[in-house]
Amino acid sequence: HRRWQRAAELVAEFEEGCGTPVGRLKQVVDAMVVEMHAGLASDGGSKLKMLLTYVDSLPHGSEKGIYYALDLGGTNFRVLQVQLGGKGSNILKQKVEKQPIPQELMTSTCEKMFGFIASKLKQFVEEDEESREGTIETRALGFTFSFPVKQSSVSSGVLMKWTKGFSIEDAADRDIVACLQEALTKEGLNMQVAVLVNDTVGTLALGHYHDQDTVAAVIIGTGTNACYVERTDAIIKYQGLLTNSGSMVINMEWGNFWTSHLPRTSYDVELDEDSLNRTDQGFEKMISGMYLGEIARRVLFRIAVESEVFGDVGSKLSQPFALSTPLMATMHEDESADLREVKRIVEQTLQIPDIPLKTRRLVVKVCDIVSRRAARLVAAGIVGILKKIGRDGSGPSTSGRPKGQPMRTVVAVEGGLYEGYSMFRDYVDEAIVEILGDVAQYIFLKTTVDGSGTGAALLAAAHSSNR
Ligand code: ADP
C-alpha cells in the first residue's frame, strides 16, 4: 500500500508541475508575441531568430508547368517533380524519389556532398523527361534546406550552423545555393535554383496553394518549428525592406522559444542537462517527437526507483531514449479494457514483465500528462502567432466585413507527431477553443503531407520567370 502511495504522489506532483490552465496558456501566448516583436526588432534580440525568408508571394493555385525540388534536411534527401495544370486544376502529377545520404558524405566536403546530390538529380530529371518524351527549356528548382540559414535573397543564403549529424566544414560562410548551382553546372544539368527555403516554408506554400486563407505553418515531427506571413513594416530589423506584396514569410525557429511561464519540471531540467544542446531548443524539448517519450521514461524511471510498483526493474528503463514517442502514443491510445498494448510495450520495450492493471493505468496517466502539456503549448504558440498578426479576434475588423467578425484563418500543420497521434491533435484543438473562445470557430488547422518538398516546387513555380 505504501509503495502505491509514493507512486501516486509522484504522478500528482508531475501533473501539477505540467499544469497548463488557460490563464497560464494565455501568458505563454503573450510571451510568444513579445518575443516575436523582439526577434523582429534586432538580430539577437530574442531567443526567436525570426529569420527573413525573402518569400513574398505564396503559390495560389494558378501556377502552371513542370517544376522540380530537392529536399535536404535529415538522413534522407528527396527529389521531386511536380506537374501543375494552372487555375482550378490542382497538382496534376507528382513524382518523388527518396535517397539515403551516405554517412561519410555528411561530414565530407561541399563538392562531394553537392556533387552526389546533383548526380542523383540529373539521373531523376533524365528518367523523368524520357518517360514524358519531352524536355523543358528553363528548369526551375526549389531547394528545401532545413538547417538555419541567413538568407540574403529568396535564392541565396549562408548556413548558420549544421545540425542533425551534418558537419561539412568548408560550407561555412559559403552561399549554399552557389554550392549546389556549381555542382549542377559540373554535371551539365541546365537548371536554375529559383528558391531556397526550409521545411516550414514549404509546408506554408503547399497549404496556401490549396487554401489562400493559410497564413502560418507549424511542423511537429522529430523537432518543431513555425513560420508565418508578416507585414514588411513590422520587420523593424530590416528597415526599408520592400516587397511587392508588402509582406514576407518569417521563419521563427520557434523550437528555441523560451519564457518563464512555461511549466517546467525537474524532469525537463535533467533532460536538458543531459542533452547535447544544453539550454538550446527549450520549447522543442517540451513538445516534439524527439523528446516526449523520453520525458515519460524519466518519470516512469523515478517512479520505479522510489515506489517499486514496477517490481524489480532491469536496466532498460534507466536507459535514455529507451521509450520512443510513437510507442508512448500507442500506450496512451490503448483502448482495450485490460490495457494490453501497454502491457506488451512495457514488457517488450522496457523489459518489465507482467505489470498489474493498476500500474498500466498509471503508465497511461504519465503519457497523458506529457502529451497534453505538449499539445496545449503548441496551441498557445499558434495563438501567439495569430495574435501577432491580428487574427485572434482582438485586431480591427477588415473592410467589407461586419464589425468585429474575425477572418477565416488557416494554419497548415505537418509532421509525424501531429499526423500520427490523434489524442495529441484533439488536445491542441481543445486548448485553442479554451484560449480563443468563439473566435476558435474561424481558425482551422489543416494537415498537409509532404509540404516540405512539394511546397518548394510550388514556390519555384511562383518565383520563376516562366510562370
Ligand atoms: P522528421 O520530423 O524527422 O522530418 P516526421 O515529420 O515524419 O519526420 O516526424 C517523425 C517523428 O514524429 C518521429 O521522430 C516520432 O517522434 C514522431 N511520430 C511519428 N509517428 C508518430 C505517432 N504515431 N505517434 C506519435 N509520434 C509519432
Residues whose N, C-alpha, C, O or C-beta is under 5 A from the ligand:
A	BS01	ADP	G221 T222 G223 G289 M290 T325 P326 A329 G415 G416 L417 G420 Y421
